[in-house]
Amino acid sequence: MRHKVLKHIGMAGVIMLLATGCGPLAALPPTPTATGTGITVTGIADKVMAEDGFIVLAAPTDGVSILWFTPDSQLLNSSGADIVLESIESGARLQATGWTQGSDIMVVDSLAALGDADLAVAAPQAVLALDRSITLLEPLEGATVANPAHIRGIVSVTPLENTLRGRVYNEQGQVVGEAPIAVAGTLGGLGTFDVHLGFDVVLSGPGTVEIAEISVHDGSIVVSAVAAVNLPMPEEIIISGSVAQVLPSAMMIHLTEVIHGFSTIALQEDTALLSITDAEVGLLEIEPGMEIEARGQPGESGALIARQVRVIDTYPQQIVLVTPKAGDTIAEEIRLLGSVRLTPSETKLIVRIVDPEGQVILESPLAVNGQPGSPGVFSTAIAYDATYSGPASIEIVEQNAQSGGVLSKSTTNVYITAASGVTIVAQIAEIDYDAGTVRLTESVGGADVVVTNAATLFYGVDGTRIALSDIQPGATVQIFGQAADGTWMASELRVSDG
């Protein structure tokens, strides 16, 4: 008896999945390839994820650490009776035969649970997920992660550009770490990821790790996986705040407000006091109203014992970016809205987009509406046509008109998605559901045929996910993709009418 995987999709849905190439099964050949046959591994089950169709072994065996089950996988106990995946528990000794699907994954043809003759006999249904899914193998729910956090998992469908978005959130839901996550796998097929993701927190506490597939068209989340974790306190705490009072005799600096639990900076004899240009300054040169950055370790009574204090802003300017907000995902166009306390003499600022390595991706002047020396506002839209996708910083900078030096700067961390294709609007003439191709009523951009694959996303008029079989000839659609060899290779197809 073969391991059954059909649930709530009906026979028509199964035929559609196998014919159009949707779902993880489409990426697999009907039988093991010559290079993949005859592989047998024996190991101990560490994690059994029956709903997702995976078993993670306690240790790699012959390069295999993950077992993946398909509708054809046969599961037996030591007596030769059919069993279901749900009946296998962590710690069971297993012997699996199958073929490799890249990385450390084996696609299982048959599996024997050695020494577990009492495992349950196969039930009428044992369920595996066929839709897009992300499974986090590490970190586990409730784990205390290191910094950077080790993140490992599986995707049922490798996304476009083989990239996911990784984020770490603190207890307040703020993004404290973000980076693109590389996926090892073939487009539309099973894939894996194994990375380290750093984050920036001041104190230890609850947090969340999120891995998400992001739409290249509009930046929305297609599918995601999260794990609630505990974030450790960093070896060194960094806080920034405004000076309320300086007490040279007590070697203390009081802040105007409590920052991450600290209201006082305690200085030591070897505390380094620096200007924004890294020049040494005296304690008497630090005055109320100045912005400072302090680095050190927590002390008693809300004090931070500082290793270093840096004056980061002695100029009374304040630049506030209202839109976009920290953590926003931006695609194709960057709309900026904000204000300044003092309009610059040249009535302009500089906006820069900077990657995590500090490289400037985009730079443009930013006009400020206001009288010099008075409050002002800025509002503009900047086309983003660079190829970089991933975490970035939007810097709004006021420069000294004479020297070009930085007088004041506002930084907002966002996630930028580069447009890797174009959007066309067309009407469908006919659809070959078996081949996954769509013919348009007329040629658009030199092509009248649209090719879809297992990674293509389909959306209805209301924005919900649908399948190709739900779309009928005559519908007007928006197609996002690239033209190649007289055809459109679609990454997304949205029904806009009909």
N, C-alpha and C positions, 0 to 999 in steps of 0.2 A: 504494500500500500504506500503510495507516494504522499508526501507532506502537502496538505491542502493549504492554499493561501488566499482563497477568494472570500471576500466579505463585503456585502452591501453594495456591490457594483453591478451585479447582474451579468448574464452571459454576453449581452450586447457590449457592455463595458469592457469585458475581458477581451472580446474580439477586437474592439477598437484599440485597446492598449497594445495588443500584440501586433496589430496591423500598422498603426501609425507611428509606433516607436515611442509612445509616452510611457513614463514610469521606469523604474530601475531594471525591469526584466528585459526591456528593449535593448539594453546595452550588451546583453549576453548572447553569445552564439548558441544555437540550438543544442549543440553537443560540445564537449570539451575539445579544445584544439590539440594538435599533435604534441605541442610543447607543454601542454598542461595535463596530460593524462598520466596515470600511474603514480600520482603523488599521494602518499599516505603519511599522516602525522598522528602522533599520540601525545596527548597532553591533558592537563587538568583545567576544567572550566573555572574561570574566575568570576565573570559576570555573564548572566544569561538574560538577554533582552528579547524575549519571545515576540513581543508585539512588533518590534522592528526587524526581527529575523536575524539576529546576530548572537554569537557567543564569543566572548573575549577570553583567550587562554591566559592562565596565570603566568606563563613564560613563553617566549617565542620558541617554536620548534621547527627546525629547517627553514627559518625565515618567515614562518606563518604565526601570526598572533591573533588573527580575527577569522572566525568562520562565518560565512554568509550562506543562508539557506534560500533556495528558490522553490517554485512549485514542484520541481522534479526531485528535490532532495528526499532521500529515503532515510528514515530514522528507526533504529532497532535497539532493543535492549539486549542483554547478554544471552537471552534465550531465543533471540531471533524474532520476537514479536514486535509489531509496529508500535511506536510510541509517538507522542507529540512533543514539540519543543518546550512547551510549558512545563512538562514533567521533569525536565532536566534541571538539577540544582547546582549551585556553586559548589565546587569541590569534587564533582563527578569526574571520573577518569574516562576520557573519550578517545576513540580512534576514528579519524575522518579521512575519506578518500575524495579527491576532487582535483581542481585545477586552479591556478593562481589568476587573480584579476588585478594585477599591478600591486605595488607596494607590498604589504604584509597580509593581504586578504586571500583566503581560499574560498572559492565557490564550491560548496559541498555537493558531491554526487551521492554519497552514502555516509552514514555515521552510526557507529556502534557505541552505546554507553556501556563500557566494560564493568562488569561486576554489579550492575544495578538491575537485576532481573525483576524487581518489584515495581519498576517504573510503570506508570499508567499506560494502558493500551490506548491506541489512537482513538480520539473522539471524532465525531463527524466533521468538526471544523477546528483547525488550528490556524490562527490568524497571523499574517505578516502584513506590514504596510506597503502599499504599492505606490502611493503618492510621493511627492517631494518631501523629504524629511532630513533633519540634521540630528544626529545622535552624539551627545557629549559622553565620551568615555572618561575624560579627566578635564576639570576637577569634578569630583562627585559632590552631590548635594550635601551641604553642611561641612565640607572640608575647609581647613585653613590653608590658604594658598601661599606660596612663596611670592616674592616680587623680584623678577617677573614671574607671572603665573604660567605654569605648564598647561597648555590646552591641547587636547587630542580628541579626535572624533571621526565620524563617518558621515558622508552625505550620500543619499540614495541617487541623486542626480547631480553630476558635476556641473556647476554653473558656468555661464558665459565668462570668458577670460580667466577661468579657474581661480576665482577670488571670492572670498566671503569677507564680511566685516566683523571684526572682533571688538567688543567693548567691555569695560569694567565700570560698574556703577557703585557709588557709595550708598550709605543707608538713606540719604536724602534723594536718591535717584539721579544725582549729578554724574556726568561722564568724567571719570578720573583716569581713564586709560583707553586708548583706541588705536587700532592698527589693522591694515589689510591682512587677511589670512589666506595664504596660498593653499590650493587644493591639488593634491596629486591624483590625477584621474583623467579619463578621456571624456570630452564634452558629451553630456547626456548619460554617461555611465556612472557606476559606483566610484566614489572618490574618498580620500582620507586627508586629514590635516593633522599636523603635529608641530606646534609653534610655542613660543614663549611671548607673553604679552605683559608689558610693564604698566604700572599705574602709579598715581601720585596721591597719597593720602597723608594726613597729618597724624591721626590717631587710629588705633586699631578699632575694628567694629564690623558689623554685618555689611555685606556687599553682594553684588550679582555679576556673574559672568554671562555675557550674551554673545552668541555666534549667529549671524544672520546673513541670508542671501538678499542682496539689494538689487532692485530692478534698475537696469542700466538706462531705462527710459525716463522714469520719473523719481527715482530715488526711494521708492516705497519698499517696505520689507515684504519679501515673497514668502519666506519661511524662516523660522528661527528656533534656537534652543537656548535655554537658560539654566543656570545652576546657582542657587543661593549659597554663598560661601562666607568665610570670615577673612577679612583683609587685615594683614599684620601692620603694626606701626613701623614706619621706616627707621633706618638706623640714625638718620638725622632729620629733624623737623625744620621745615621752611615756612615762615609766615610773613605776610606783608600787611602793613597798617600805617595809620597816621599818628604822629607823635603828639601827645597831649601835654607831657611834662618831662623835663630832663632833670635828674637829680645827680649832679656830678659827685657830691660827697658820698652818696649811697651807692654810686655806680649803677644807677637804674634809669630806665626809660619807661614811662607809662604811656600806653596807647589810648586813643580816644574811644575805642570799643574793644570788646573781647573778640579775639580772632582764634577760632578753633580751640577755645578754652583758655587762651593766654591773654592777659591784659598788661603784663609787665615783662620787660626785657632786662634780665640780670646780667651785668657785665663782669668779666673776669680780667685779671691783669693782662692776660694774653689775648683778649678779644680783639679781633681786627676790625677797625672802623674805616670804611672805605667810601669814596664818592661814587657817583654813577660811572665815572671813567676809571675806577679802580685805584685812584690816588688816595693816599692816607689822609684822614681828616681827624681833627681833635673832637673830643666829646662836646666841648663848648660850641663847636660849629654846627652841632645838630640842634635844631630849634623846633618849637611847637608848630604844627602844620605841615612839616615835612613828611614825605612818604618814605618809609624804610622797609628793608627786607632783612629779617633776622634768621640765622641758621644756628641750631644747637640742639640741646636735649631738655626734656621737661624737668622742672624743679618743683619746689613746693609752693603752695598758695597761688596757683595760676601764673607762675613765672617761668619763662623760657631762659635757661642758662645759655647764653649766646657764645658761639665760637666766632661768629662773624656778623657784623651789622653793616649794611650797605645803604647809603642814601640813594634812593632810586628816583626821587622827584622833588626838586626844590622850586619848580616853576608852578604857579597857581592854576595852570591850565587843567581842564578836565574834559576828556573826550569820551562820550557815551555812545556806544553802538546799540541801537534798539533792534535792528534787523540786519542780518540774521542773528539768532541767539546761539549761545554755546551749545554744541552738540547737534545743530541742524545739519541736514544733508542737502547739498546744493548741486544742481545739475544745469549745465548749459548757460544759465544767466545768474549773476550775483546781484541781487537788489539790496542796496545799502541805504539805511535810514538811521540818522543819529543827530547828536547835538554837540556843541562845544560851549564851554563856559566863556571863553574869549575867542572871538573871531580873529584869525591871524591877519597880519598887516597886508599880506598878499591875497587874502580871502580864499585860500586854498590849502588843502592838506594833500598827503600822499597815501594811497591805498596800495597795499602789497599783499599778495597771496604767497605764503612761504610754506615749503614742505617740512617734514620733521627733521631733515638734515640741515635746515637753514637756507636752502636754495630758494631764491625768489622765482616763482613760477609766473607771476604776473605783477606788473606795476603800472599805476595810472594816476594822474592828478585827480583830485576830488574837490570840486568847487563848494565853498561854504557861503550860504546866504545870510549875511549879517554885516553890521558895521564893525570895522576893526576895533578891538578892545571890548566889544559888547557880545552878549550871547548870540549864537548863530546855530543854524541847522544845515544839514546836508542830506540830499536824496538823489540817488542816481542808480542806473542799472548798467552793469558791465558784462559784456558777453564773455563767457568762459569757453575758449576753444582749444585749450591745451590738452595734451594726451594723458596727463597725470590724473590718477584716481587714488584717493585715500585720505588719511587725516591731514589737515592743513591748518594754518593760522591766518586769520585776516588781521593785518596790522594797519591801523589808521595812525599816521605819523604827522606831527607838526615839526618842520625843520626850521632852523635858523636861516632867515633869508640871506644873511651875509656869508656865514661859514658853512652852511649845509648840515650843521650838527643837529642831533635830535633834541628837541625841546620837551616833547611829550609824546607818549605813544599809548594806544589802546590795543589790546590783543584779544581776539576771540577765536577759540578752537572749534573748527567745524569739520565735516567730512565732505569731500568734493568727489563727484562722479563725472568722469569725462564722457562725453557723448561719443560712442564708438560706432555710430551709424546715423542714418537719417530717417525721418518719418515721412511717409507718403499716405495719401488718402485715395482709395480706389473702390470700385464696386466689383464683387466677385461674379464671374460668369459660371464657373463650374469648379467642383472640388473632387479630387481623387483621394478619398479617405484612406484607401489602402496604401497609396504611395506617400501620402502626407503632403500633396502639392495642391496649390490653388491657382487657377487661371483667372486673370482679370479681364474685364470687358474691353479694356484698351491698354496699350503700352504706356507705362509711366517710367520716365527716366531710362528709356531704351529697353525695358523688360516688362513682360506681361505674365510671367510665371513666378509664383512665390513658393519657396521650398521651406517646409518646417521640419523640425527634428525633435528628439526627446527633450531638448533643453528649451524649446520654444514655449512661451507662456501665452495662454489664451484668456481673454477677458470679455465678459458680456457688456451690454449697454450700461448696466448698473455698477460695473467695476468688479463684479465677482468673478472668481476663477471658473472657467468652463473648459471643455475639451473641443477639439476640432470637429468632432461629430455633432456638436451642438450648433454649429454654424451652417447656414444654408446658402446656396447660390442666390444671388440678388442682394445680399447684405452689403452695406457700405462699411468698410473697415479702415482703421488706421494701422499701418504696418511700420514697425521700427526694425531696421536691419541694414544690411549692406548689399549693394548690387555686385554680382560676380558672374561672369560668363553668360550674360543675357538673362539672369534670373535674380530675384530678390531672396537673399538668405535672411529669414525672419527670426529675430530673437523675441519679439512680442507682436501679438496681433490682437487688436481691440475692436469689437463690434461697436460702431457709432450709430447705425441705423439699420433696422430690419433684422 
